């Protein structure tokens, strides 16, 4: 693809994101804008291989298998990275320009998981509040990062004995993620639209294509904490404006 109208990036369907120069760094940038995850206009020229799903470009861990999760109505809901230690999922949602969505969501999710029998622990991480849910031998860590008109949610789910390594992989995946928020206004909390690239990097192609006909409704196995893929909508939440 060619450079977009904002002078922000070139995007290649093979999954590699190349960055062109951007405006000087504004004052008051948040931690994630210096360390990642990245808004498309600020993404580094790191030459890193990323799976381009349109609204997000995901750095996939080496050796991971991919699994697509279509919505029953047809659109792509998520792409999960399956590693020996468990499952990693990074999703992007529309958020208010003023931020503040993640503190609401983390408490809603905690209440829901407690009702379903999971043991809940709240942690502090490099991006702020995190949630750890355990059910039997399976543990899920949920991390939220707020950006300009978007919010990323990362989930790492797997056996307790692999939790430390898996959750380290989740943080690394979040740091390298690039979010390409469209210019369209979207309902707050709605999933940013995803699309499967025409040219998937060779090491991911087989597992992703094989998973496309399946339509799982959850991102974890039934015996573990179940993190809903879609966010509950709230009356009067309004829309998240696109780029101006």
C-alpha positions as CSV (number, residue, x, y, z in Angstrom):
1,X,0.0,0.0,0.0
2,X,1.0,3.6,-0.4
3,X,1.4,6.2,2.3
4,X,-1.9,7.3,3.8
5,X,-3.2,10.8,3.7
6,X,-1.9,11.5,7.2
7,X,1.7,10.9,6.4
8,X,1.7,8.0,8.9
9,X,2.6,4.7,7.4
10,X,2.9,2.2,4.6
11,X,1.1,-1.1,5.2
12,X,1.9,-4.3,3.4
13,X,-0.5,-7.2,3.3
14,X,2.2,-9.7,4.0
15,X,2.2,-8.5,7.6
16,X,5.2,-6.3,7.8
17,X,4.6,-2.7,8.8
18,X,7.0,0.0,7.6
19,X,6.9,3.4,9.1
20,X,7.5,6.8,7.6
21,X,8.4,10.0,9.6
22,X,5.7,11.6,11.7
23,X,5.3,14.9,13.5
24,X,7.3,15.8,16.6
25,X,6.2,14.0,19.8
26,X,3.5,16.0,21.5
27,X,3.8,16.9,25.2
28,X,2.2,14.7,27.8
29,X,2.5,11.4,26.0
30,X,1.5,8.3,28.0
31,X,3.9,5.5,28.9
32,X,2.6,3.2,26.1
33,X,3.2,5.9,23.5
34,X,6.9,5.7,24.3
35,X,7.1,2.0,24.9
36,X,4.2,0.5,22.9
37,X,1.6,-0.5,22.0
38,X,1.6,2.0,19.1
39,X,-0.9,4.1,17.3
40,X,-0.4,3.7,13.6
41,X,0.9,7.3,13.3
42,X,3.6,6.8,15.9
43,X,4.7,3.2,15.2
44,X,8.5,2.6,15.1
45,X,10.5,1.5,12.1
46,X,11.5,-1.8,13.7
47,X,11.2,-4.1,10.7
48,X,9.2,-6.5,12.9
49,X,7.0,-9.1,11.3
50,X,3.3,-8.4,12.2
51,X,0.1,-10.0,11.1
52,X,-2.0,-7.2,9.5
53,X,-5.6,-7.5,10.4
54,X,-6.6,-4.1,9.2
55,X,-7.4,-2.3,12.5
56,X,-4.5,-4.0,14.3
57,X,-1.1,-5.4,13.4
58,X,-0.1,-8.1,15.8
59,X,3.5,-9.4,16.4
60,X,2.9,-13.1,16.7
61,X,5.2,-15.1,19.0
62,X,7.7,-17.4,17.2
63,X,6.3,-20.9,16.7
64,X,2.7,-19.9,17.5
65,X,-0.3,-21.4,15.6
66,X,-3.2,-19.0,14.7
67,X,-6.9,-19.6,15.2
68,X,-9.5,-17.3,13.8
69,X,-12.7,-16.7,15.6
70,X,-15.6,-15.6,13.3
71,X,-18.7,-14.1,14.7
72,X,-21.8,-16.3,14.0
73,X,-23.1,-13.4,11.9
74,X,-20.0,-13.5,9.7
75,X,-17.4,-10.8,10.7
76,X,-14.1,-11.8,12.2
77,X,-14.1,-11.5,16.0
78,X,-10.5,-12.3,16.9
79,X,-7.3,-14.1,15.9
80,X,-5.8,-16.1,18.8
81,X,-2.1,-17.1,19.0
82,X,-1.8,-20.6,20.4
83,X,1.5,-21.4,22.0
84,X,2.6,-24.4,24.2
85,X,2.0,-22.4,27.3
86,X,-1.6,-21.4,26.4
87,X,-3.5,-18.9,24.4
88,X,-2.9,-15.2,23.7
89,X,-5.4,-12.7,22.3
90,X,-5.0,-9.0,21.7
91,X,-8.2,-7.1,20.7
92,X,-8.8,-3.4,19.9
93,X,-12.0,-1.5,20.8
94,X,-13.4,2.0,20.1
95,X,-13.0,4.2,23.2
96,X,-13.8,7.8,24.2
97,X,-11.4,10.5,23.2
98,X,-11.1,11.3,27.0
99,X,-10.2,7.8,27.9
100,X,-11.4,6.1,31.1
101,X,-12.9,3.0,29.5
102,X,-10.6,0.4,30.9
103,X,-11.3,1.2,34.6
104,X,-15.0,0.6,33.9
105,X,-14.5,-2.6,32.0
106,X,-12.0,-4.3,34.4
107,X,-14.5,-4.0,37.3
108,X,-17.4,-5.2,35.1
109,X,-15.3,-8.2,34.1
110,X,-14.2,-9.0,37.7
111,X,-17.9,-9.0,38.8
112,X,-18.9,-11.3,36.0
113,X,-16.1,-13.8,36.5
114,X,-16.7,-13.9,40.3
115,X,-20.3,-14.7,39.6
116,X,-19.2,-17.6,37.4
117,X,-17.0,-19.0,40.2
118,X,-13.5,-17.8,39.3
119,X,-11.1,-16.5,41.9
120,X,-10.2,-12.9,41.2
121,X,-7.0,-11.0,41.9
122,X,-6.3,-7.4,40.9
123,X,-2.7,-6.4,40.0
124,X,-0.8,-3.4,38.9
125,X,1.2,-3.6,35.8
126,X,3.2,-1.3,33.5
127,X,-0.1,0.1,31.9
128,X,-2.1,0.2,35.2
129,X,-4.8,-2.1,36.5
130,X,-4.8,-5.8,35.5
131,X,-7.1,-8.6,36.3
132,X,-6.1,-12.2,37.1
133,X,-8.8,-14.9,37.1
134,X,-8.3,-18.5,38.2
135,X,-10.5,-21.5,37.8
136,X,-9.0,-24.8,38.9
137,X,-5.6,-25.2,37.2
138,X,-6.3,-22.6,34.5
139,X,-5.5,-18.9,35.0
140,X,-6.2,-15.9,32.8
141,X,-4.5,-12.5,33.0
142,X,-6.4,-9.5,31.4
143,X,-4.5,-6.3,30.6
144,X,-5.9,-3.1,29.2
145,X,-4.1,-0.2,27.5
146,X,-5.8,3.0,26.4
147,X,-4.7,5.0,23.4
148,X,-6.2,7.8,21.2
149,X,-9.8,6.8,20.6
150,X,-8.9,3.1,21.1
151,X,-8.4,0.6,23.9
152,X,-6.4,-2.6,23.6
153,X,-7.3,-5.7,25.7
154,X,-4.8,-8.5,26.0
155,X,-5.7,-11.9,27.5
156,X,-3.3,-14.7,28.3
157,X,-4.9,-18.0,29.4
158,X,-3.3,-21.3,30.3
159,X,-2.2,-23.7,33.0
160,X,-1.0,-22.2,36.3
161,X,2.5,-23.7,35.9
162,X,3.1,-21.8,32.7
163,X,1.5,-18.5,33.8
164,X,4.7,-16.5,34.4
165,X,6.1,-17.3,30.9
166,X,2.7,-16.9,29.2
167,X,2.0,-13.6,30.7
168,X,5.4,-12.3,29.8
169,X,4.7,-13.2,26.2
170,X,1.4,-11.4,26.5
171,X,3.1,-8.2,27.6
172,X,5.7,-8.5,24.8
173,X,2.9,-9.0,22.2
174,X,1.0,-5.9,23.6
175,X,4.2,-3.7,23.4
176,X,4.6,-4.5,19.7
177,X,1.0,-4.1,18.6
178,X,0.1,-1.3,16.2
179,X,-3.5,0.0,16.2
180,X,-4.8,1.6,13.0
181,X,-8.0,3.3,14.1
182,X,-10.2,4.3,11.1
183,X,-11.6,7.7,10.4
184,X,-15.2,6.4,11.1
185,X,-17.0,7.2,14.3
186,X,-17.9,3.9,16.1
187,X,-20.0,3.0,19.1
188,X,-17.8,3.1,22.3
189,X,-16.9,-0.5,23.3
190,X,-17.3,-1.8,19.8
191,X,-14.6,-4.1,18.4
192,X,-12.5,-2.4,15.7
193,X,-13.2,-4.2,12.4
194,X,-10.9,-7.0,11.5
195,X,-10.0,-8.6,8.2
196,X,-7.8,-11.5,7.2
197,X,-5.0,-10.4,5.0
198,X,-4.8,-11.7,1.4
199,X,-1.1,-12.7,1.9
200,X,-0.6,-14.2,5.4
201,X,3.0,-14.7,6.4
202,X,4.0,-18.3,5.4
203,X,4.7,-19.5,9.0
204,X,1.1,-18.6,10.0
205,X,-0.9,-19.4,6.9
206,X,-1.8,-23.0,7.4
207,X,-3.1,-22.8,10.9
208,X,-5.1,-19.6,10.2
209,X,-6.7,-20.9,7.0
210,X,-7.6,-24.2,8.7
211,X,-9.4,-22.4,11.5
212,X,-11.5,-20.1,9.3
213,X,-14.6,-22.4,9.0
214,X,-14.9,-22.8,12.8
215,X,-17.0,-20.4,14.9
216,X,-16.1,-20.8,18.5
217,X,-17.9,-18.4,20.8
218,X,-15.4,-18.1,23.7
219,X,-11.7,-17.5,23.8
220,X,-10.9,-20.0,26.5
221,X,-11.6,-23.7,27.1
222,X,-14.8,-24.4,29.1
223,X,-12.9,-25.6,32.2
224,X,-11.0,-22.3,32.5
225,X,-12.1,-18.6,33.2
226,X,-14.2,-17.6,30.3
227,X,-13.4,-14.0,29.0
228,X,-16.2,-12.8,26.7
229,X,-14.8,-11.7,23.3
230,X,-17.3,-8.8,22.8
231,X,-17.8,-6.0,25.3
232,X,-21.2,-5.4,26.8
233,X,-22.8,-2.2,25.4
234,X,-24.1,0.5,27.8
235,X,-27.1,2.7,27.1
236,X,-26.1,6.3,26.3
237,X,-22.4,5.4,25.8
238,X,-22.3,7.4,22.6
239,X,-19.7,7.0,19.8
240,X,-16.0,7.1,19.6
241,X,-15.0,9.8,17.0
242,X,-12.7,8.9,14.2
243,X,-9.5,10.8,13.3
244,X,-9.9,14.4,12.5
